[in-house]
């Protein structure tokens, strides 16, 4: 883990699913270019060097930091319940949790597609934060261009459901102001780098990408510009940076002319894409490179770090961000993550035309710009009240605590209308009373690079209500998503329900919230339970198969 840049440094093997989902959505990804495919309406969620996919060792918090009492809780503690923090035997190694914000949702989308194709996702590709950030939470929005901070929670029941445990679920919710009307956003200068290797030749892949780009051509404004680069064994500029006004047919012709070729030389595509983006760079606009690929690089340089080193000056000098849209049942997840995280961007995974239209028609026009750069969060737990805590997910988004206010350390990029949720399992000391945790988010203004902070806190009474059947339905949705992800990767969170119970809770929440995305979550959980038990999913299990929502 490279703590100095706060990004993920590991590699993760790509999982396998059945049929390869439509690349179309990948274009969708362009929606990603929006800045993550997750505005508060379907996927909330929705930095650099992020994910290795490695599970934290036992005895650490979910963010990789030492947790008090995580190993041998009672050993060496004569009187833990006293809350006397002046006692050496009560001094925990670290009561801070610091991480870069993440609005990616690729892990959840890929898992749903994999389950819909009849296969359990590879645990190494399951990231709980991306499951949680795929669902809207309804946080209060800030009035300005920064973040609102909401901290709440509920008591976790025993796994048997027989009664409350001594653990609570703490939710830290961050939200940005909704996107302005499309007519009020700055123009966009977008370079699409499209994989036309042989693996993109299957049905519903390159054809879907072309259809999605056609949709985007209709949705962008006259003062927006696009360029098109394709790559297989070599890269080719199909269209230099071109204004939409008066050139829509020309752009459509370039898109329609794409045909599958041979190998996958991602290096060549990214290098050419950045060259075109620099050539067509416009001041005062949002300059983006959007990579649409299965990321199965097999030609040229296949090392993400060395590829990015070659375009580093262009990225920094011109502020060009890299966004990745992953597609395919065979998908180079680790490679794509490494590229986009180091490129100050993020990634999403898409699988069908319906999702492509949702992103490009409903979300993309309003979400091209950024609200925050290098955003980081730090949660400080009260030593006297908190006995243990565990961050659920975000393992590979860790930032060294001392780097929280070091603005040279990379964080995450967040767009308008996005929300970011971090869940903690928190165990209070006996007799705890007062403040439990204070959460602070720090970010840089995308234009001025001025740093700002906002904080919120929770007290013991805030997290003492019951979780299931409690007042907050959205907190319950987040809990279901987190438990589902943790179960898929073999975790052991306190109070984990069975998959059957989670599917039932998700189904009820879908009815109560009238949220179709929660209904699809229930379907996915049912599919996972059936695959594990060798039975048919209750209710048929075909609803939402292969869809990403």
PLY file of the C-alpha trace (Angstrom):
ply
format ascii 1.0
element vertex 549
property float x
property float y
property float z
element edge 547
property int vertex1
property int vertex2
end_header
0.00 0.00 0.00
1.36 3.37 -0.98
0.24 5.52 1.93
1.82 8.63 0.52
-0.57 8.85 -2.39
-3.49 7.23 -0.67
-4.26 4.94 -3.54
-4.53 1.29 -4.14
-1.36 -0.44 -5.12
-2.30 -4.08 -5.35
-3.42 -6.15 -8.29
-6.61 -8.07 -8.55
-7.47 -10.93 -10.79
-10.43 -10.39 -13.05
-13.41 -12.59 -12.38
-15.29 -14.77 -14.77
-18.96 -14.64 -15.55
-20.99 -16.33 -18.20
-21.95 -14.36 -21.24
-20.11 -11.13 -21.66
-22.31 -8.14 -20.82
-22.93 -5.50 -23.40
-20.16 -3.10 -23.97
-22.80 -0.68 -24.66
-22.94 0.27 -21.22
-19.47 0.92 -21.33
-20.22 3.84 -23.26
-22.45 4.33 -20.51
-19.36 4.75 -18.81
-19.12 7.79 -20.55
-21.75 8.52 -18.12
-19.08 7.73 -15.86
-17.31 10.50 -17.29
-20.05 12.24 -15.69
-18.01 11.42 -12.70
-19.18 8.14 -11.54
-22.29 6.45 -12.42
-24.04 7.30 -9.29
-26.08 10.31 -8.73
-28.64 10.17 -5.98
-31.32 8.63 -8.05
-30.20 5.16 -8.87
-26.68 4.67 -7.89
-25.35 6.99 -5.35
-22.08 6.55 -5.45
-21.74 6.29 -7.26
-8.57 8.16 -6.14
-5.92 6.82 -7.09
-4.03 3.64 -6.71
-6.97 1.99 -5.14
-7.71 -1.61 -4.97
-5.62 -4.63 -4.38
-8.63 -6.65 -3.39
-6.73 -8.12 -0.48
-8.65 -8.79 2.70
-7.31 -7.09 5.82
-5.54 -9.35 8.25
-7.41 -10.47 11.32
-7.00 -7.98 14.10
-7.21 -4.89 11.94
-10.03 -2.55 11.09
-11.62 -2.70 7.67
-9.53 0.22 6.53
-6.40 -1.65 7.43
-5.73 0.22 10.66
-5.26 -1.44 14.02
-8.45 -1.71 16.00
-8.50 -1.64 19.77
-9.21 -5.11 21.13
-9.38 -6.58 17.64
-7.13 -9.39 18.81
-7.72 -10.97 22.20
-10.19 -8.29 23.35
-9.74 -8.92 27.03
-6.02 -9.56 27.11
-4.02 -6.95 29.01
-7.07 -4.92 29.99
-7.89 -4.86 33.64
-10.78 -2.44 33.49
-11.81 -1.59 29.92
-15.25 -0.39 30.86
-13.96 2.46 32.94
-13.21 4.61 29.89
-10.13 5.99 31.67
-8.05 6.99 28.66
-5.18 8.09 30.88
-4.54 4.43 31.72
-1.76 2.93 29.56
-3.63 -0.36 29.38
-6.59 1.46 27.86
-4.61 3.29 25.21
-5.65 1.93 21.81
-3.08 1.93 19.00
-5.21 4.03 16.67
-8.65 5.58 16.95
-8.53 7.30 13.57
-9.79 5.91 10.27
-8.72 7.80 7.12
-9.57 6.96 3.51
-9.98 8.49 0.07
-13.55 8.90 -1.11
-14.80 6.42 -3.68
-17.78 6.80 -5.99
-17.07 3.67 -8.05
-19.88 1.14 -8.46
-18.17 -1.32 -10.81
-17.89 -4.12 -8.27
-21.63 -4.29 -7.68
-22.46 -4.06 -11.38
-20.01 -6.82 -12.24
-21.31 -9.03 -9.42
-24.90 -8.64 -10.59
-23.96 -9.49 -14.14
-21.97 -12.52 -12.99
-24.81 -13.78 -10.79
-27.30 -13.23 -13.62
-25.14 -15.50 -15.75
-25.23 -18.25 -13.16
-21.85 -17.83 -11.47
-20.82 -16.54 -8.06
-18.44 -13.57 -8.32
-14.80 -14.06 -7.40
-14.49 -12.83 -3.79
-11.41 -10.82 -4.72
-13.57 -8.64 -6.97
-16.19 -7.90 -4.32
-15.82 -4.46 -2.74
-18.49 -3.64 -0.13
-18.18 0.13 -0.50
-19.17 -0.13 -4.17
-22.19 -2.27 -3.31
-23.29 0.28 -0.70
-22.64 3.29 -2.94
-24.87 1.83 -5.66
-27.98 2.88 -3.74
-29.37 6.28 -2.94
-29.42 7.24 0.73
-31.41 10.48 0.75
-28.89 12.61 2.63
-29.53 16.30 3.04
-27.72 18.24 0.31
-25.36 21.14 1.03
-26.31 24.62 -0.07
-22.88 25.36 -1.48
-20.41 23.46 -3.63
-18.94 21.35 -0.84
-20.27 18.39 1.12
-22.93 17.75 3.70
-21.97 15.29 6.44
-24.52 12.95 8.03
-23.52 10.54 10.82
-26.07 8.12 12.26
-26.59 4.42 12.84
-28.44 1.66 14.67
-27.89 -1.31 16.94
-26.91 -4.56 15.21
-28.94 -7.59 16.35
-27.37 -10.94 17.12
-26.96 -13.15 14.10
-29.79 -15.31 15.40
-32.02 -12.26 15.60
-32.82 -13.09 19.21
-31.90 -9.68 20.51
-29.46 -6.77 20.26
-25.74 -7.38 20.38
-23.10 -5.04 21.76
-22.31 -3.87 18.23
-23.83 -0.97 16.30
-23.70 0.06 12.66
-22.40 3.60 12.15
-23.16 5.31 8.84
-21.08 8.23 7.58
-22.87 9.88 4.66
-21.37 12.56 2.42
-23.33 14.34 -0.30
-22.71 17.05 -2.88
-25.16 19.57 -4.26
-27.34 18.36 -7.11
-26.20 18.96 -10.66
-27.26 22.18 -12.37
-29.31 22.10 -15.56
-27.28 20.90 -18.54
-27.44 24.36 -20.05
-25.56 25.82 -17.07
-22.59 23.43 -16.91
-19.23 24.24 -18.51
-18.62 22.70 -21.96
-16.99 19.28 -22.14
-14.01 18.09 -24.18
-14.20 14.30 -24.26
-11.79 11.82 -25.83
-13.22 8.33 -26.18
-10.67 5.53 -26.35
-12.47 2.43 -27.60
-11.22 -1.17 -27.51
-11.87 -2.83 -30.89
-9.82 -5.96 -30.21
-11.09 -9.39 -31.21
-12.69 -9.95 -27.82
-15.06 -7.07 -28.57
-16.49 -8.83 -31.62
-19.16 -10.80 -29.79
-22.84 -9.95 -29.88
-23.76 -7.03 -27.67
-20.23 -5.68 -27.31
-18.80 -3.32 -29.90
-22.25 -2.94 -31.41
-23.59 -1.73 -28.08
-20.67 0.68 -27.75
-21.54 2.14 -31.12
-25.19 2.48 -30.22
-24.27 4.13 -26.92
-21.95 6.62 -28.61
-24.73 7.46 -31.00
-27.00 8.18 -28.04
-24.33 10.39 -26.52
-23.91 12.28 -29.78
-27.58 13.24 -29.57
-27.36 14.27 -25.90
-24.25 16.47 -25.87
-24.53 20.21 -26.43
-23.40 22.09 -29.53
-20.46 23.65 -27.63
-19.18 20.24 -26.43
-16.36 18.51 -28.30
-15.45 14.86 -28.79
-12.59 12.91 -30.31
-12.44 9.19 -31.04
-9.46 6.87 -30.73
-9.62 3.12 -31.31
-7.04 0.48 -30.44
-6.35 -3.18 -31.04
-2.71 -4.10 -31.72
-2.15 -0.41 -32.57
-4.00 2.84 -31.90
-5.66 5.01 -34.50
-7.28 8.43 -34.33
-10.66 8.08 -36.01
-11.78 11.60 -35.23
-9.72 14.58 -33.95
-11.33 16.87 -31.40
-14.53 18.05 -33.08
-17.28 20.42 -31.94
-20.74 18.88 -31.91
-22.33 21.85 -33.63
-22.74 21.07 -37.32
-20.75 17.83 -37.06
-23.09 15.28 -35.54
-23.37 13.23 -38.72
-19.59 13.24 -39.09
-19.25 11.90 -35.56
-21.87 9.21 -36.16
-20.07 8.08 -39.32
-16.78 7.69 -37.39
-18.55 5.65 -34.74
-20.32 3.39 -37.23
-17.06 2.68 -39.08
-15.46 0.91 -36.10
-14.87 -2.82 -36.64
-13.19 -5.44 -34.42
-9.56 -6.22 -35.15
-6.93 -8.23 -33.25
-4.97 -7.81 -29.99
-5.57 -5.50 -27.01
-2.84 -2.85 -26.77
-4.25 -0.64 -24.02
-0.96 1.24 -23.76
-1.20 2.43 -27.35
-4.83 3.47 -26.88
-4.21 5.51 -23.74
-1.09 7.17 -25.13
-2.92 8.22 -28.30
-5.99 9.24 -26.33
-4.01 11.63 -24.14
-2.22 13.03 -27.18
-5.57 13.84 -28.76
-6.92 15.26 -25.53
-3.93 17.58 -25.20
-4.24 18.68 -28.84
-7.91 19.46 -28.33
-7.52 20.87 -24.81
-9.78 23.82 -24.07
-9.41 26.11 -21.08
-12.40 26.44 -18.80
-13.97 23.17 -19.91
-14.06 19.64 -18.51
-11.33 17.65 -20.27
-11.70 13.88 -19.96
-10.33 10.69 -21.46
-12.85 7.85 -21.32
-11.49 4.32 -21.74
-14.04 1.74 -22.92
-12.58 -1.75 -22.69
-12.54 -5.21 -21.14
-9.02 -4.24 -20.01
-7.51 -7.59 -20.99
-4.24 -6.10 -22.17
-2.05 -8.60 -24.02
0.09 -6.44 -26.33
2.49 -3.58 -25.64
3.18 -2.45 -22.10
0.72 -4.17 -19.77
1.94 -2.45 -16.60
-0.51 0.22 -15.50
2.05 2.26 -13.56
4.54 2.57 -16.40
1.77 3.46 -18.85
0.57 6.24 -16.58
4.09 7.56 -16.01
4.25 8.37 -19.72
1.15 10.50 -19.65
1.71 11.94 -16.17
2.81 15.38 -17.31
-0.21 15.74 -19.58
-2.49 14.59 -16.79
-1.09 17.06 -14.28
-0.44 20.05 -16.54
-3.77 19.94 -18.33
-5.91 18.46 -15.56
-7.10 15.63 -17.79
-8.85 12.87 -15.87
-9.15 9.24 -16.93
-12.37 7.30 -16.57
-12.76 3.61 -17.23
-15.81 1.74 -18.40
-15.45 -1.99 -17.88
-17.33 -4.58 -19.93
-17.29 -8.29 -20.52
-17.60 -11.49 -18.55
-13.81 -11.73 -18.74
-12.78 -8.37 -17.39
-9.36 -7.06 -16.28
-10.66 -5.49 -13.12
-7.31 -4.93 -11.39
-5.74 -3.37 -14.48
-8.66 -1.03 -15.13
-8.81 0.03 -11.49
-5.11 0.77 -11.40
-5.29 2.88 -14.53
-8.28 4.98 -13.54
-7.28 5.42 -9.92
-3.82 6.64 -10.80
-5.41 8.77 -13.51
-7.50 10.77 -11.00
-10.63 9.04 -12.10
-12.84 6.10 -11.35
-14.47 3.18 -13.05
-17.86 1.64 -13.59
-19.05 -1.61 -15.11
-21.99 -1.76 -17.50
-23.89 -4.55 -19.13
-26.91 -3.57 -21.23
-28.52 -0.97 -23.45
-31.12 -0.01 -20.87
-28.44 1.10 -18.44
-26.57 2.84 -21.24
-29.60 4.96 -22.05
-30.17 5.73 -18.40
-26.65 7.02 -18.01
-26.33 8.92 -21.27
-29.81 10.37 -21.43
-30.69 10.92 -17.77
-27.35 11.41 -16.04
-24.50 12.29 -18.36
-25.61 15.73 -19.51
-25.80 16.93 -15.90
-22.78 15.18 -14.40
-19.82 15.94 -16.60
-18.19 18.40 -14.22
-16.59 17.79 -10.81
-17.56 19.11 -7.38
-14.41 18.03 -5.52
-10.87 16.82 -6.18
-8.67 14.76 -3.87
-11.48 14.30 -1.35
-10.61 12.37 1.81
-12.51 11.46 4.96
-11.24 10.96 8.49
-13.34 9.49 11.30
-12.12 10.02 14.87
-13.59 7.59 17.41
-13.90 8.50 21.07
-11.44 6.40 23.07
-13.56 6.42 26.19
-16.72 5.15 24.48
-15.52 2.96 21.62
-14.01 -0.45 22.29
-13.70 -1.67 18.69
-14.50 -0.45 15.21
-14.26 -1.87 11.73
-14.64 0.01 8.45
-16.66 -2.14 6.04
-14.79 -2.03 2.75
-12.46 0.74 1.58
-9.49 -1.47 2.49
-7.51 -0.28 -0.47
-8.54 3.34 -0.23
-6.53 3.79 2.94
-4.70 7.07 3.50
-2.15 7.52 6.28
-3.75 9.47 9.12
-1.03 12.13 9.01
-1.72 12.67 5.29
-5.33 13.71 5.77
-4.47 17.41 5.48
-1.57 16.92 3.09
-3.16 18.17 -0.11
-0.39 16.72 -2.25
-1.72 13.26 -1.35
-4.31 12.04 -3.83
-7.89 11.46 -2.78
-11.05 10.79 -4.75
-12.90 12.84 -7.34
-16.60 13.47 -6.71
-19.20 14.99 -9.01
-22.47 16.87 -8.49
-25.38 14.97 -7.02
-23.22 12.14 -5.74
-23.29 10.56 -2.32
-20.59 8.52 -0.60
-21.42 6.17 2.28
-18.99 4.55 4.69
-20.29 1.97 7.17
-18.54 1.00 10.39
-19.25 -1.84 12.78
-18.73 -0.19 16.18
-18.56 -1.88 19.58
-19.16 0.47 22.51
-17.67 0.10 25.96
-20.00 -0.80 28.80
-21.70 2.31 30.10
-20.66 4.40 27.09
-22.29 7.82 26.94
-21.64 10.88 24.81
-19.88 11.32 21.47
-19.02 8.16 19.55
-17.34 9.52 16.43
-16.63 12.71 14.52
-16.37 12.50 10.73
-14.55 15.14 8.69
-14.33 15.39 4.91
-11.61 17.47 3.22
-11.52 18.34 -0.46
-10.03 20.72 -3.01
-12.06 23.04 -5.20
-11.69 21.67 -8.77
-10.86 25.11 -10.17
-9.02 27.02 -7.44
-7.52 24.03 -5.57
-8.54 25.73 -2.33
-9.00 23.23 0.52
-12.19 23.06 2.57
-13.53 20.85 5.35
-16.90 19.90 6.79
-17.65 17.74 9.84
-20.46 15.90 11.57
-20.69 13.67 14.63
-22.80 11.02 16.33
-23.50 10.30 19.99
-24.38 7.06 21.71
-28.10 7.77 21.51
-27.80 8.29 17.76
-26.77 4.69 17.11
-28.81 2.90 19.78
-32.06 2.30 17.87
-32.81 -1.01 16.20
-31.46 -1.64 12.69
-34.04 -3.95 11.11
-37.47 -2.39 11.09
-36.03 0.86 12.37
-36.81 4.40 11.28
-34.34 4.64 8.39
-35.18 2.42 5.43
-32.17 3.70 3.51
-29.82 2.74 6.32
-31.31 -0.75 6.12
-30.71 -0.86 2.35
-27.08 0.10 2.93
-26.79 -2.59 5.59
-28.26 -5.26 3.30
-25.82 -4.30 0.53
-22.86 -4.35 2.91
-23.79 -7.70 4.48
-24.36 -9.17 1.02
-20.94 -8.08 -0.19
-19.21 -9.23 2.96
-20.89 -12.63 2.72
-19.83 -13.04 -0.92
-16.21 -12.47 0.03
-16.33 -14.72 3.08
-16.37 -12.06 5.77
-17.51 -12.25 9.37
-19.28 -9.01 10.22
-21.14 -8.93 13.54
-24.79 -9.90 13.22
-24.54 -11.20 9.64
-27.94 -12.58 8.50
-28.24 -15.53 6.13
-28.53 -14.81 2.40
-32.14 -16.01 2.53
-32.90 -13.48 5.26
-31.08 -10.72 3.39
-33.08 -11.45 0.22
-36.31 -11.28 2.22
-35.33 -7.99 3.84
-34.31 -6.52 0.50
-37.62 -7.57 -1.04
-39.60 -5.89 1.73
-37.46 -2.75 1.51
-38.01 -2.67 -2.26
-41.76 -2.67 -1.66
-41.58 -0.07 1.09
-39.31 2.28 -0.84
-40.79 1.56 -4.28
-37.21 1.47 -5.51
-36.56 -0.86 -8.45
-32.81 -0.87 -7.80
-33.50 -2.42 -4.37
-35.73 -5.00 -6.05
-32.81 -5.96 -8.27
-30.62 -6.24 -5.18
-33.11 -8.72 -3.72
-32.96 -10.71 -6.96
-29.17 -10.78 -6.91
-29.10 -12.00 -3.31
-31.63 -14.70 -4.18
-29.46 -15.80 -7.09
-26.40 -16.00 -4.84
-28.29 -18.02 -2.24
-29.52 -20.43 -4.91
-26.06 -20.89 -6.38
-24.63 -21.64 -2.96
-27.38 -24.05 -2.01
-27.97 -25.57 -5.44
-31.65 -24.60 -5.49
-33.81 -22.41 -7.69
-34.07 -18.74 -6.59
-37.33 -17.96 -4.85
-39.65 -16.06 -7.14
-37.99 -17.43 -10.27
-34.72 -15.53 -10.09
-34.97 -14.21 -13.65
-35.92 -10.67 -12.73
-33.07 -8.34 -13.51
-30.75 -11.07 -14.74
-27.80 -9.62 -16.59
-28.91 -6.07 -15.86
-26.91 -3.44 -14.04
-29.05 -0.92 -12.21
0 1
1 2
2 3
3 4
4 5
5 6
6 7
7 8
8 9
9 10
10 11
11 12
12 13
13 14
14 15
15 16
16 17
17 18
18 19
19 20
20 21
21 22
22 23
23 24
24 25
25 26
26 27
27 28
28 29
29 30
30 31
31 32
32 33
33 34
34 35
35 36
36 37
37 38
38 39
39 40
40 41
41 42
42 43
43 44
44 45
46 47
47 48
48 49
49 50
50 51
51 52
52 53
53 54
54 55
55 56
56 57
57 58
58 59
59 60
60 61
61 62
62 63
63 64
64 65
65 66
66 67
67 68
68 69
69 70
70 71
71 72
72 73
73 74
74 75
75 76
76 77
77 78
78 79
79 80
80 81
81 82
82 83
83 84
84 85
85 86
86 87
87 88
88 89
89 90
90 91
91 92
92 93
93 94
94 95
95 96
96 97
97 98
98 99
99 100
100 101
101 102
102 103
103 104
104 105
105 106
106 107
107 108
108 109
109 110
110 111
111 112
112 113
113 114
114 115
115 116
116 117
117 118
118 119
119 120
120 121
121 122
122 123
123 124
124 125
125 126
126 127
127 128
128 129
129 130
130 131
131 132
132 133
133 134
134 135
135 136
136 137
137 138
138 139
139 140
140 141
141 142
142 143
143 144
144 145
145 146
146 147
147 148
148 149
149 150
150 151
151 152
152 153
153 154
154 155
155 156
156 157
157 158
158 159
159 160
160 161
161 162
162 163
163 164
164 165
165 166
166 167
167 168
168 169
169 170
170 171
171 172
172 173
173 174
174 175
175 176
176 177
177 178
178 179
179 180
180 181
181 182
182 183
183 184
184 185
185 186
186 187
187 188
188 189
189 190
190 191
191 192
192 193
193 194
194 195
195 196
196 197
197 198
198 199
199 200
200 201
201 202
202 203
203 204
204 205
205 206
206 207
207 208
208 209
209 210
210 211
211 212
212 213
213 214
214 215
215 216
216 217
217 218
218 219
219 220
220 221
221 222
222 223
223 224
224 225
225 226
226 227
227 228
228 229
229 230
230 231
231 232
232 233
233 234
234 235
235 236
236 237
237 238
238 239
239 240
240 241
241 242
242 243
243 244
244 245
245 246
246 247
247 248
248 249
249 250
250 251
251 252
252 253
253 254
254 255
255 256
256 257
257 258
258 259
259 260
260 261
261 262
262 263
263 264
264 265
265 266
266 267
267 268
268 269
269 270
270 271
271 272
272 273
273 274
274 275
275 276
276 277
277 278
278 279
279 280
280 281
281 282
282 283
283 284
284 285
285 286
286 287
287 288
288 289
289 290
290 291
291 292
292 293
293 294
294 295
295 296
296 297
297 298
298 299
299 300
300 301
301 302
302 303
303 304
304 305
305 306
306 307
307 308
308 309
309 310
310 311
311 312
312 313
313 314
314 315
315 316
316 317
317 318
318 319
319 320
320 321
321 322
322 323
323 324
324 325
325 326
326 327
327 328
328 329
329 330
330 331
331 332
332 333
333 334
334 335
335 336
336 337
337 338
338 339
339 340
340 341
341 342
342 343
343 344
344 345
345 346
346 347
347 348
348 349
349 350
350 351
351 352
352 353
353 354
354 355
355 356
356 357
357 358
358 359
359 360
360 361
361 362
362 363
363 364
364 365
365 366
366 367
367 368
368 369
369 370
370 371
371 372
372 373
373 374
374 375
375 376
376 377
377 378
378 379
379 380
380 381
381 382
382 383
383 384
384 385
385 386
386 387
387 388
388 389
389 390
390 391
391 392
392 393
393 394
394 395
395 396
396 397
397 398
398 399
399 400
400 401
401 402
402 403
403 404
404 405
405 406
406 407
407 408
408 409
409 410
410 411
411 412
412 413
413 414
414 415
415 416
416 417
417 418
418 419
419 420
420 421
421 422
422 423
423 424
424 425
425 426
426 427
427 428
428 429
429 430
430 431
431 432
432 433
433 434
434 435
435 436
436 437
437 438
438 439
439 440
440 441
441 442
442 443
443 444
444 445
445 446
446 447
447 448
448 449
449 450
450 451
451 452
452 453
453 454
454 455
455 456
456 457
457 458
458 459
459 460
460 461
461 462
462 463
463 464
464 465
465 466
466 467
467 468
468 469
469 470
470 471
471 472
472 473
473 474
474 475
475 476
476 477
477 478
478 479
479 480
480 481
481 482
482 483
483 484
484 485
485 486
486 487
487 488
488 489
489 490
490 491
491 492
492 493
493 494
494 495
495 496
496 497
497 498
498 499
499 500
500 501
501 502
502 503
503 504
504 505
505 506
506 507
507 508
508 509
509 510
510 511
511 512
512 513
513 514
514 515
515 516
516 517
517 518
518 519
519 520
520 521
521 522
522 523
523 524
524 525
525 526
526 527
527 528
528 529
529 530
530 531
531 532
532 533
533 534
534 535
535 536
536 537
537 538
538 539
539 540
540 541
541 542
542 543
543 544
544 545
545 546
546 547
547 548
